[in-house]
Amino acid sequence: LRVVCCLVYIIDIDIWRAEDDYQYKFLKWMRTMDKSHNIGYRRIAKDKGLILSDRGLYNKHKKVYYDFNTLDELLDFLKQ
């Protein structure tokens, strides 16, 4: 799948890395987010004891993945 943004940037998303729709959603979000925001949100997640990756948002203490319908829901959750 190839996503063209603003006719300037071409971002390749390796959909074959995703094992299901959940992982595909996070893979797409993490690959299309600005680098500085991506790093910042991963740091926020880490400070909360969570792991934010292409595979999803994981709580390593509860051993559970969180699910979100939109990127905005994910970011609002991390900002709490």
Residue frames as a rotation matrix with the C-alpha (Angstrom) as fourth column:
LEU 1
0.592 0.806 0.000 0.00
0.806 -0.592 0.000 0.00
0.000 0.000 -1.000 0.00
ARG 2
-0.611 -0.767 0.197 1.42
0.774 -0.631 -0.054 3.37
0.165 0.119 0.979 -0.92
VAL 3
0.494 0.737 -0.462 0.08
0.817 -0.575 -0.044 6.57
-0.298 -0.356 -0.886 0.63
VAL 4
-0.384 -0.578 0.720 0.80
0.764 -0.637 -0.104 9.91
0.519 0.510 0.686 -1.03
CYS 5
0.312 0.414 -0.855 0.66
0.851 -0.521 0.058 12.96
-0.421 -0.746 -0.515 1.22
CYS 6
0.516 -0.024 -0.856 0.57
-0.029 -1.000 0.010 16.47
-0.856 0.020 -0.517 -0.20
LEU 7
0.988 -0.093 0.126 2.01
0.143 0.202 -0.969 15.16
0.065 0.975 0.213 -3.47
VAL 8
0.408 -0.898 0.168 5.47
-0.809 -0.440 -0.389 15.58
0.423 0.023 -0.906 -1.96
TYR 9
-0.437 -0.562 0.702 5.98
-0.856 0.500 -0.132 12.68
-0.277 -0.658 -0.700 0.46
ILE 10
0.267 0.458 -0.848 5.56
-0.572 0.783 0.243 9.02
0.776 0.420 0.471 -0.36
ILE 11
-0.270 -0.264 0.926 5.22
-0.939 0.286 -0.192 6.72
-0.214 -0.921 -0.325 2.62
ASP 12
-0.250 0.139 -0.958 5.42
-0.417 0.878 0.236 2.96
0.874 0.459 -0.161 2.20
ILE 13
0.016 0.323 0.946 3.48
-0.974 0.219 -0.059 0.90
-0.226 -0.921 0.318 4.71
ASP 14
-0.757 -0.339 -0.559 4.42
-0.464 0.880 0.095 -2.76
0.460 0.332 -0.824 4.82
ILE 15
0.140 0.927 0.349 0.95
-0.967 0.052 0.250 -4.19
0.213 -0.372 0.903 5.43
TRP 16
0.394 -0.020 -0.919 2.39
-0.141 0.986 -0.083 -7.69
0.908 0.163 0.386 5.44
ARG 17
-0.741 -0.671 0.005 4.03
-0.067 0.066 -0.996 -7.00
0.668 -0.738 -0.093 8.81
ALA 18
-0.442 0.665 0.602 0.61
-0.897 -0.314 -0.312 -6.59
-0.018 -0.677 0.735 10.41
GLU 19
-0.998 0.056 0.018 -0.94
0.054 0.995 -0.085 -9.81
-0.023 -0.084 -0.996 11.66
ASP 20
-0.216 0.976 -0.016 -4.47
0.970 0.213 -0.119 -8.38
-0.113 -0.041 -0.993 11.91
ASP 21
0.325 0.448 0.833 -6.52
0.600 -0.778 0.185 -5.19
0.731 0.440 -0.522 11.54
TYR 22
0.940 -0.004 -0.342 -5.48
0.301 -0.463 0.833 -4.00
-0.162 -0.886 -0.434 15.01
GLN 23
0.099 -0.990 -0.104 -1.78
0.575 -0.028 0.818 -4.13
-0.812 -0.140 0.566 14.17
TYR 24
-0.212 -0.134 0.968 -2.36
0.953 -0.249 0.174 -2.66
0.218 0.959 0.181 10.70
LYS 25
0.761 0.573 0.306 -4.11
0.473 -0.812 0.343 0.34
0.445 -0.117 -0.888 12.27
PHE 26
0.787 -0.517 -0.337 -1.16
0.108 -0.421 0.900 1.05
-0.607 -0.745 -0.276 14.59
LEU 27
-0.130 -0.848 0.513 1.39
0.806 0.211 0.553 0.37
-0.577 0.485 0.657 11.86
LYS 28
0.110 0.271 0.956 -0.35
0.850 -0.525 0.051 2.94
0.516 0.807 -0.288 9.65
TRP 29
0.953 0.301 0.036 -0.60
0.232 -0.801 0.552 5.50
0.195 -0.518 -0.833 12.48
MET 30
0.558 -0.797 -0.230 3.03
0.247 -0.105 0.963 5.16
-0.792 -0.594 0.138 13.57
ARG 31
-0.245 -0.700 0.671 4.39
0.865 0.155 0.478 5.27
-0.439 0.697 0.567 10.01
THR 32
0.067 0.331 0.941 2.41
0.792 -0.592 0.152 8.32
0.607 0.735 -0.301 8.94
MET 33
0.894 0.208 -0.398 2.96
0.432 -0.639 0.637 10.38
-0.122 -0.741 -0.661 12.10
ASP 34
0.652 -0.682 0.330 5.64
-0.410 -0.684 -0.603 13.08
0.637 0.258 -0.726 12.07
LYS 35
0.053 -0.744 -0.667 8.94
0.363 0.636 -0.681 11.72
0.930 -0.206 0.304 13.45
SER 36
-0.796 -0.413 0.443 9.16
-0.207 -0.502 -0.840 14.16
0.569 -0.760 0.314 16.37
HIS 37
0.019 0.880 0.474 5.56
-0.970 -0.099 0.223 13.48
0.244 -0.464 0.852 17.40
ASN 38
0.595 0.157 -0.788 6.10
-0.192 0.980 0.050 9.74
0.780 0.121 0.614 17.06
ILE 39
-0.382 -0.832 -0.403 9.11
0.349 0.274 -0.896 9.85
0.856 -0.483 0.186 19.36
GLY 40
-0.728 0.126 0.674 7.34
-0.559 -0.678 -0.477 12.15
0.396 -0.724 0.564 21.82
TYR 41
0.327 0.936 0.133 4.23
-0.885 0.254 0.391 9.96
0.332 -0.246 0.911 22.10
ARG 42
0.423 -0.267 -0.866 6.33
0.160 0.963 -0.219 6.83
0.892 -0.046 0.450 22.50
ARG 43
-0.701 -0.710 0.068 8.20
0.117 -0.208 -0.971 8.59
0.703 -0.673 0.229 25.33
ILE 44
-0.345 0.682 0.645 4.90
-0.894 -0.449 -0.003 9.60
0.287 -0.578 0.764 27.00
ALA 45
0.640 0.587 -0.495 3.72
-0.466 0.810 0.357 5.99
0.611 0.002 0.792 26.78
LYS 46
-0.015 -0.750 -0.661 6.99
0.349 0.616 -0.706 4.74
0.937 -0.241 0.253 28.26
ASP 47
-0.789 -0.272 0.551 6.73
-0.326 -0.574 -0.751 7.18
0.520 -0.772 0.365 31.18
LYS 48
0.038 0.901 0.433 3.28
-0.993 -0.015 0.120 5.68
0.115 -0.434 0.894 31.92
GLY 49
-0.406 -0.278 0.871 4.62
-0.498 0.866 0.045 2.12
-0.767 -0.415 -0.490 31.89
LEU 50
0.680 0.681 0.272 3.22
-0.055 0.416 -0.908 1.46
-0.731 0.602 0.320 28.42
ILE 51
-0.551 -0.796 0.249 4.82
0.221 0.148 0.964 0.45
-0.804 0.587 0.094 25.15
LEU 52
0.589 0.677 -0.440 3.70
-0.251 -0.365 -0.897 2.24
-0.768 0.639 -0.045 21.98
SER 53
-0.598 -0.787 0.153 4.85
-0.137 0.289 0.948 0.54
-0.790 0.546 -0.280 18.80
ASP 54
-0.662 0.306 -0.684 3.77
-0.726 -0.036 0.686 -0.50
0.186 0.951 0.246 15.34
ARG 55
-0.768 0.318 -0.556 2.10
0.270 0.948 0.169 -3.46
0.581 -0.020 -0.814 17.05
GLY 56
0.323 0.946 0.007 -0.14
0.454 -0.161 0.876 -1.37
0.830 -0.280 -0.482 19.34
LEU 57
-0.110 -0.263 0.958 -0.27
-0.721 -0.642 -0.259 0.21
0.684 -0.720 -0.119 22.78
TYR 58
0.205 0.046 -0.978 0.69
0.288 0.952 0.106 -2.38
0.935 -0.304 0.182 25.37
ASN 59
0.507 -0.037 0.861 0.50
-0.796 -0.404 0.451 -2.24
0.331 -0.914 -0.234 29.16
LYS 60
-0.178 -0.701 -0.691 3.39
-0.340 0.703 -0.625 -4.40
0.923 0.124 -0.363 30.29
HIS 61
-0.832 -0.083 0.549 2.18
-0.555 0.119 -0.823 -4.55
0.003 -0.989 -0.145 33.92
LYS 62
0.002 0.934 0.358 -1.38
-0.682 0.263 -0.682 -5.71
-0.731 -0.243 0.637 33.09
LYS 63
-0.812 -0.422 0.404 -0.21
0.020 0.672 0.740 -7.59
-0.584 0.609 -0.537 29.96
VAL 64
0.189 0.926 0.327 -3.00
0.706 0.104 -0.700 -6.14
-0.682 0.363 -0.635 27.84
TYR 65
-0.816 -0.323 0.480 -3.25
0.575 -0.543 0.612 -4.19
0.062 0.775 0.629 24.57
TYR 66
-0.297 0.709 -0.639 -5.45
0.120 -0.637 -0.762 -1.07
-0.947 -0.303 0.104 24.44
ASP 67
-0.402 0.251 0.880 -7.76
0.910 0.211 0.356 -0.54
-0.097 0.945 -0.314 21.49
PHE 68
-0.361 0.262 -0.895 -8.69
-0.012 -0.961 -0.277 2.79
-0.933 -0.089 0.350 19.88
ASN 69
0.466 0.623 0.628 -10.89
0.665 0.222 -0.713 3.59
-0.584 0.750 -0.311 16.90
THR 70
0.871 -0.167 0.462 -8.96
0.247 -0.665 -0.705 6.68
0.425 0.728 -0.538 15.84
LEU 71
-0.158 -0.987 -0.017 -5.52
0.697 -0.100 -0.710 8.17
0.699 -0.124 0.704 16.24
ASP 72
-0.235 0.132 0.963 -7.06
-0.396 -0.918 0.029 11.11
0.888 -0.375 0.268 18.10
GLU 73
0.830 0.552 0.073 -8.49
-0.323 0.371 0.871 8.71
0.454 -0.747 0.486 20.73
LEU 74
0.513 -0.734 -0.444 -5.05
0.760 0.629 -0.162 7.19
0.398 -0.255 0.881 21.21
LEU 75
-0.430 -0.732 0.529 -3.38
0.413 -0.680 -0.606 10.59
0.803 -0.042 0.595 21.56
ASP 76
0.171 0.573 0.801 -6.06
-0.582 -0.597 0.552 11.83
0.795 -0.561 0.231 24.00
PHE 77
0.920 0.146 -0.365 -5.51
0.145 0.736 0.661 8.70
0.365 -0.661 0.656 26.10
LEU 78
0.121 -0.970 -0.213 -1.75
0.879 0.204 -0.431 9.30
0.461 -0.135 0.877 26.21
LYS 79
-0.423 -0.275 0.863 -2.23
0.069 -0.960 -0.272 12.98
0.903 -0.056 0.425 27.15
GLN 80
0.664 0.746 0.046 -4.35
-0.023 -0.041 0.999 12.13
0.747 -0.664 -0.010 30.24
